[in-house]
Amino acid sequence: MEPPETIDAGAVVLRRWQPQWVDEATTAIRESLPELKPFLAWARDEHDADATRAFIEKSAESWADGTEFTYAMFDTTGDLVGAIGMMTRMGPGVIEIGYWIRTSYAGRGYMTAAVGALTRVARTLPGIDRVAIRHDAANAASGAVAAKAGFVEVERVTRDPEAPSQTDTEIIREYRA
Ligand SMILES: CC(C)(COP(=O)(O)OP(=O)(O)OC[C@H]1O[C@@H](n2cnc3c(N)ncnc32)[C@H](O)[C@@H]1OP(=O)(O)O)[C@@H](O)C(=O)NCCC(=O)NCCS
């Protein structure tokens, strides 16, 4: 089960993470912290290049062992505008998609396009029959992206909040063609 290293999503292109993007990714994350911190537990004020480097190294390992396939997103001018990935942690047959956008590129439909393209890829992977997105019940932006990309709510689960704006409720959505 190995997806393509580059995925064309129209307005954005997804590229498997590479070490040479450490500095640009760190800048993108740091300038987006006010929007990332509320719902992403890994996004912290102290985020630095070492943290990004560790993330990219882990991404390479996870890609190699087939557990996660993460991509940086670039616009048509080559700017790094966010990230998106596929994860197998929900178990056999299921791909979970997660994402964040660089704040200065938010609201342009980039993430909706990226989720659509990655969902099409996920559905072609051998043994995969469901594609899911999980987001906090208070995360309206993530819910809107998922809904626009064709994901419908299938379940609500209670779990401990891990980021400042998270509630105790997570919504699980699945793609419906
Ligand atoms: C979720 C996130 C990626 C959305 O990025 P984005 O650039 O707004 O995405 P898009 O431009 O594709 O927007 C898709 C839709 O969401 C809507 N939307 C965006 N923010 C919204 C909000 N706060 N409330 C309701 N809808 C919202 C947009 O209006 C758009 O719909 P429209 O085209 O009908 O107007 C971005 O807000 C983000 O990175 N958030 C922090 C990280 C995060 O929460 N990741 C997901 C964890 S589960």
The ligand as an SDF file (V2000), in Angstrom:
LIG
                    3D

 48 50  0  0  0  0  0  0  0  0999 V2000
   -9.4990   23.5800    9.0170 C   0  0  0  0  0  0  0  0  0  0  0  0
   -8.6770   24.4600    8.0960 C   0  0  0  0  0  0  0  0  0  0  0  0
   -7.6330   23.5900    7.4080 C   0  0  0  0  0  0  0  0  0  0  0  0
   -9.5810   25.0720    7.0260 C   0  0  0  0  0  0  0  0  0  0  0  0
   -8.7780   25.7990    6.1170 O   0  0  0  0  0  0  0  0  0  0  0  0
   -9.4410   26.7900    5.0610 P   0  0  0  0  0  0  0  0  0  0  0  0
   -8.3450   27.4250    4.3030 O   0  0  0  0  0  0  0  0  0  0  0  0
  -10.4390   27.6760    5.7230 O   0  0  0  0  0  0  0  0  0  0  0  0
  -10.2220   25.7740    4.1130 O   0  0  0  0  0  0  0  0  0  0  0  0
  -11.0470   26.1270    2.8180 P   0  0  0  0  0  0  0  0  0  0  0  0
  -10.6550   27.4510    2.2570 O   0  0  0  0  0  0  0  0  0  0  0  0
  -10.9400   24.9400    1.9220 O   0  0  0  0  0  0  0  0  0  0  0  0
  -12.5200   26.3220    3.4420 O   0  0  0  0  0  0  0  0  0  0  0  0
  -13.5320   25.3880    3.2940 C   0  0  0  0  0  0  0  0  0  0  0  0
  -14.8310   25.9150    3.8820 C   0  0  0  0  0  0  0  0  0  0  0  0
  -14.7370   26.0630    5.3010 O   0  0  0  0  0  0  0  0  0  0  0  0
  -15.4160   27.2450    5.6780 C   0  0  0  0  0  0  0  0  0  0  0  0
  -14.8920   27.7440    6.9240 N   0  0  0  0  0  0  0  0  0  0  0  0
  -13.6430   28.1590    7.1740 C   0  0  0  0  0  0  0  0  0  0  0  0
  -13.5410   28.5540    8.4580 N   0  0  0  0  0  0  0  0  0  0  0  0
  -14.7540   28.3710    9.0130 C   0  0  0  0  0  0  0  0  0  0  0  0
  -15.2800   28.5930   10.3160 C   0  0  0  0  0  0  0  0  0  0  0  0
  -14.5180   29.0620   11.3190 N   0  0  0  0  0  0  0  0  0  0  0  0
  -16.5850   28.3000   10.5360 N   0  0  0  0  0  0  0  0  0  0  0  0
  -17.3540   27.8000    9.5650 C   0  0  0  0  0  0  0  0  0  0  0  0
  -16.9080   27.5550    8.2980 N   0  0  0  0  0  0  0  0  0  0  0  0
  -15.6240   27.8480    8.0450 C   0  0  0  0  0  0  0  0  0  0  0  0
  -15.1330   28.1790    4.5530 C   0  0  0  0  0  0  0  0  0  0  0  0
  -16.0830   29.2250    4.5400 O   0  0  0  0  0  0  0  0  0  0  0  0
  -15.2360   27.2800    3.3460 C   0  0  0  0  0  0  0  0  0  0  0  0
  -16.5620   27.1470    2.8950 O   0  0  0  0  0  0  0  0  0  0  0  0
  -17.1180   28.0470    1.6780 P   0  0  0  0  0  0  0  0  0  0  0  0
  -16.1700   27.8260    0.5350 O   0  0  0  0  0  0  0  0  0  0  0  0
  -18.4680   27.4820    1.4630 O   0  0  0  0  0  0  0  0  0  0  0  0
  -17.0990   29.4620    2.1720 O   0  0  0  0  0  0  0  0  0  0  0  0
   -7.9830   25.6100    8.8690 C   0  0  0  0  0  0  0  0  0  0  0  0
   -8.9530   26.3690    9.5250 O   0  0  0  0  0  0  0  0  0  0  0  0
   -6.9610   25.1390    9.8710 C   0  0  0  0  0  0  0  0  0  0  0  0
   -5.8260   24.8420    9.5090 O   0  0  0  0  0  0  0  0  0  0  0  0
   -7.3590   25.0940   11.1710 N   0  0  0  0  0  0  0  0  0  0  0  0
   -6.4190   24.7590   12.2450 C   0  0  0  0  0  0  0  0  0  0  0  0
   -5.9480   23.3220   12.1990 C   0  0  0  0  0  0  0  0  0  0  0  0
   -7.0940   22.3540   12.2960 C   0  0  0  0  0  0  0  0  0  0  0  0
   -8.0370   22.5520   13.0260 O   0  0  0  0  0  0  0  0  0  0  0  0
   -6.9760   21.2440   11.5110 N   0  0  0  0  0  0  0  0  0  0  0  0
   -7.9760   20.2150   11.5060 C   0  0  0  0  0  0  0  0  0  0  0  0
   -7.8690   19.3670   12.7060 C   0  0  0  0  0  0  0  0  0  0  0  0
   -9.1680   18.1240   12.7170 S   0  0  0  0  0  0  0  0  0  0  0  0
  1  2  1  0
  2  3  1  0
  2  4  1  0
  2 36  1  0
  4  5  1  0
  5  6  1  0
  6  7  2  0
  6  8  1  0
  6  9  1  0
  9 10  1  0
 10 11  2  0
 10 12  1  0
 10 13  1  0
 13 14  1  0
 14 15  1  0
 15 16  1  0
 15 30  1  0
 16 17  1  0
 17 18  1  0
 17 28  1  0
 18 19  1  0
 18 27  1  0
 19 20  2  0
 20 21  1  0
 21 22  1  0
 21 27  2  0
 22 23  1  0
 22 24  2  0
 24 25  1  0
 25 26  2  0
 26 27  1  0
 28 29  1  0
 28 30  1  0
 30 31  1  0
 31 32  1  0
 32 33  2  0
 32 34  1  0
 32 35  1  0
 36 37  1  0
 36 38  1  0
 38 39  2  0
 38 40  1  0
 40 41  1  0
 41 42  1  0
 42 43  1  0
 43 44  2  0
 43 45  1  0
 45 46  1  0
 46 47  1  0
 47 48  1  0
M  END
$$$$
